[in-house]
Amino acid sequence: MPIPAFIREQPEALDRCLAATRGFAASWTPDAFHGIALVGSGSSFNALIACRPRFVAARRGPVLVHDPEDFIAELADLRDRPLVIVLSQSGASATSVAAAQAAVQAGLTTLAITASPEAPLGRSGAAIMPLPVGAEPVGPKTKGFTGSLVVLSVMAEALGAPALRLPSGADFAPLVEPALQWADDLVPGLADVDQIVIAGRRAGYGIALEASLKIAEMAGIPSAAYPTEELLHGRLHGLTGRSATFIIAGTDTEAEEARRVETVMARRGCRVIAVGPASMRGNVSGGWPVPGLVLPFQWLAVRLAEARGLQPETMRHGGLSAELAIKMDARP
């Protein structure tokens, strides 16, 4: 199935994730812990970055996001006994499986979240929280990412974060086609783009990471993601007249900042584009538009790939996961 179909399936997937996670959280009673370690790679890492503020709001101690190998390397030096949450949408990321096993062996309360409980992560010894997004047998995940955002936010709320009205499928569905139109309007002006840079603050940085990953995976275009503060402190000097820079602005203050950057860089012949709820001609009610902010970039990656004669599903350099030995099965 092509990726556009998976993008359009996200509203239904969000509803399944909301229902399943609330049911799981109602009966989940973790042992005592201090601090939270969030562990994942690729799209999973990006989702953890995006949701870290929600876990901080639970006030259960320090919250750190780890690359799996870094987590394993630093495990022996942890002074606290954190709750470890390992997210792997495929359940077959080799280092994430190893991190979950290491956490379990260290006696830490460990929760593994995966869309494939039958995959190796499901046999790690950790408690398993299914991610019911449905089949998504492609490398560039879309349903898996947005589903992860919702599942993680519900789990953060179960740990004590203030309740938010998370987006339902009915909230999300009206954003899908306007986000596609946003991408279609942009692609003709990006025919000669030499790099795409995306920035955001806090949760927006996680969205920026995911957007950058999708563009590189599907369209094979050099891309990078930065916290907005890091972008402003020197990274703008690497832009050219062929570059495109997007600043994710989820609040009015961030939107004002993005407009200022856009004005300053326009005087130097560089494109900066603010991306916020208004960009999609709609909003997710309840004050948490984060899942919706990834939609334009999912479509942009698809359309940029198609414009370059590439199939988004196969990616520019197919088969890398197997050759790099980053997956424990034949998944892309």
N, C-alpha and C positions, 0 to 999 in steps of 0.2 A: 504494500500500500504506500502511495507517495506521501511525503511529509505534509503537504497542504491538508490532506485528510486528517492527519493526526492533530494539526493545529485547530481544525474545526471541531474536533472531538473534545477539546479541552473543557468546555462548559459541563458536559456530562461527567467527565472524569473528576472535575472539582467537586461535584455533588457526591460522587461515590467516596471521595477522599474525606470529605467533611463528615459524612455519616459513619464511615468505618473508624476514623480516628477518634471521634467522640465516644463511640462504643468501647474502643480499646482503652481510652484514657479513664473511663468511668470505673474500670476494674483493675487498672494498673497501679500497683503499690510498690514503688521502688524502695530499696533499703536506704538508710540514712546516708547522706552524702554532703560534701561541701564543695561547691564549684561545679561547673559543667564543661566537659570537653566535647566539642563537636568535631567529628572526623569524617573526611570524605575527599574525593578528588573529582576533577572535571566538573560537569554540571552539578553534581552533588555538593562539591566544595562551594560553588557559586551560590547555591540555594542556602547553604549554611551561613555564608557571609551575609546574605540578604536577611536572614531570620535571626541573626545574632542579637540585634537590639531587643527582640521579643523575649529572648532568654535572659538577657540582662535585666529586663523589667520584672522578671520573676523574683529577683533579689535572693538568689540561692548561692551567692558567692561568685567568684570571678568566672567569666565565660570566655573561653579561648577556642578559636577555630584552628584545626591542625590538618596539615597534609598527613596522610597515614604513616608514611615512613618517619616523618618528624615526630609524630606521636609515639611511635615505638621507640625511637632513639631517646626520647626524653622521659619515657615512662618511669624508669628507675629513679629519677630525680624528683618526681612529684612529691610534695610535702603533704598536700591534701589528698583526699580520696574522692575524686569527682565522679559524678554521673557521666558515663561515656555514651554518647549517641553517635553511632556509625551509620551514615547514609550512603547507600549504593543503589542507584536505581536499577542497574542490571543485576546486582547481587553477585557479580562475577569479577569485580575489580580486585586483582590479586592483592594489592597492598591494603585495601580496605578490609578484606577478609582477614589478612594477617593482623591488622590492628585490632579487630574485634576479638580474635583469638587471644592476643596478648593481653587485652584488657580483662577478659574473662579469667585467664590464668593468673593475673595479678590480684584477683579477688574483687575487682571493681564492678559495681552495678552497671551493666552494659545493655543498651537497647540498640538493636539493628533494625533499620527501616529499609525495605526493598520492595520493588515491584515484582520480584521473582523469589518468593520464599523457598522454592525448590532448588535455587542456585546455591553455590558454596557458602555464601554468607549465612544462609538459613541453617547451616550445620556448624556454625562457629561456636555455639554454646551460649550466645547472647539471647535475650528475650527478643522475639520477632514481632515487629509491627508491619503488616502488609501495606503496600502502597498501591491501592486498587485503581491504577490508571488504565488498565487494559493492555493488550499487546502493543508493543512499539519496537519491532525488531530492526531498528536502524541505529546508526551511530549517533547522529545529532538528535538528542532528545528534546521534545517540546512538552508533550503531556507529562512526562516524568518530572520536568523542572517545575512547572506550575503546580502539579500535584504535591511535590515536595514542599513548596512554600506553604501550602495550606496545612499539610500534615504537621510540619514543624511548628507552625503558629498555634495550632490546637494543642500540641504537646507542651509548648511554652506556657499556654494558658492553664493547662492542667498542673503545671509546676508553680503557678502563682502569678503569672503575668496578668495585668488587667485585661478584662474581656474586651474583644473587638467584634464588631459584626463583620465576619469574614465574607468575602464575595461568594455568592452562590452561582450556579450555572446561569440562572436568569440574569444576574448582574453582569456576568462575563460575556454572555453570548452577543449582546449588542455592540461589543467592542471589536469583534473579530473582523468583520468586513471593513469597517472604517480604518482599521489598522492596515489592512491590505491596500486600501486606496492610498493611504499615506506612503506606503512603500512604493507603489506604482508611480506616484507623483515624483518621487525622488530618483528612481533608478536611471531615467534618461540623462540626468545631470551628473551621474557618477560613472559614465562610460570610461573615463580616463583616470579614475581615482587611483592614487598610488599607495595610500594607507587610510585606514579608518580608525579613529581614536574615540573612545567612549569613556565618560567619567560620570561619577555620581557620589553622593555622600551617604554614609551609613548603609541602610538597606539598598539605596540606589547604586552603591558600589557593587553589590552582589549582582544586581541586574546588569550593570555595565560589563562585568566579567562574563556573564552568560551571553550577552549580546555580542561581545567580541569573539567568544568561542564559536557561536553559531556562524558568524560571518566567515571566520577562518575555516571552519569545518566544511561548510556547504559551498562557499564561493571561492575559497582559496586565495582570498585577498589579505595582505598583511594587516593585522589589526592588533590593537592594544587597549587595555582598560586600566584606569587609574582612579584612586580617590580624587575628587575634585580638587582638594587642597594640593595634592601632588601635581596634578595637571597644571595648576597655576604657578607652581614654583619651578619653572624651567622647561617643562615638557612642551609648552606651546612653541618654543623655539625650533622644534623639529618639524613643524608643519610647513607645507608648501601650498602653492595655489591649486594643486591637484588633490590635496588632502581633504577629508571630511571629518569634522569633530562633532560629536553629539554629547550634550550635557543633560543628564537625566535630572529633572527638576520636579520633585514630588510635592514641594511646598511653595508658597508665594515667595518666601525669602530666597529659595534656591532658583526660582524662575527669574527673579530680579538679577541674581548673580550671573545666571546664564546669559541674560540679555546684555549685561555689561561686557562679558567676555566676547559675545558675538559682535558687539559694536567695535571694541578695541581691535579684534583680529580682522574684521572686515576692512579696516583702514590699511591693513597689511596684505590684503588680497587673499585671506584665508577664510574658509567656510566654517562657521560654528552654528549648530542647530540645537535649540532647546527642545527637549522631549518631555512632555508632562501630560496630565490628563486631557488638557485641551487639544493636544496633538491628535488624539484619537476621536475627537468630537463626541466625547462621552466621558463618564467617570464611573468608578466603582463606588457605590454608596458605602457609608460607614467610615470614611476617612482613611481607608487603607488601600490605595490604588496600586500597590507594588506589583501584584501578579499581572495586572493589566499593562504595566509599563514594559513588559518584555515582548508583548505581542507585535508591536511594530517592527522590532528587530528580528523576530522569527520570520516574518514575511519578507523583510528586507534581505535577509540571507538567502531565502528561496529565490526571490526575483533576481538578485545579483548573480546567483549561480546560473539561473536559466538564461540570463542575458549573455553569459559567457560560454554558453553551450555545454554547461555541466549539469549533471543530475544531482540534486541536493542529497539524495539518499545514499549515493555511492561515494561522495566526497572526492576531492581532487586526487588524493593518494590513497586509494582503497587498500584495505588489508593491513594497515599500519598496526592496529591493535594486536593482531596475531604476531606480526614480526617483532614488535617491541615487547611482547610477552606481558602486556599490562592487563589482559583478561584471562580468566581461567577456563574459558570455553570458546566456542567459535563465534560468539556475538561480535558484531561490528564495533 
